[in-house]
Amino acid sequence: MLDSDTAAWVSIWIKNGGELEAQGRSGLLRCVARLDQVIPVLSEADDPEYWHRLHEMARLVADS
């Protein structure tokens, strides 16, 4: 669910022309915080590169 939740907030940001309302930004920041916790414990079988890219995208959108 973490990846789909993150992707949903990024998709909303794109549809809104690079804008997120306060609720969307806080939801995306929750996803970033959860990714911060999950990424360090991933194994190679979990495809960590995918999760790192997702984290970077979410962080860039949240900081915009």
JONORZI-V67441 format. One record per pair of residues at least 6 apart in sequence whose ideal C-beta (glycine too) atoms are under 8 Angstrom apart, sorted by the first residue. I is the first residue (numbers start at 1). J is the second residue. Records with the same first field share a line. If there is no record, write none. Layout:
I: J, J
This chain:
2: 31, 34, 35, 38
3: 50, 51, 54
5: 27, 31
6: 28, 31, 32, 35, 54, 57, 58
7: 54
9: 20, 24, 27, 28, 31, 58, 61
10: 28, 57, 58, 61
12: 20, 24
13: 19, 20, 24, 28, 61, 64
18: 64
20: 28, 61
25: 62
28: 58, 61, 62
29: 62
31: 58
32: 55, 58, 59, 62
35: 51, 54, 55, 58
36: 55
38: 51
39: 48, 51, 52, 55
42: 48, 51
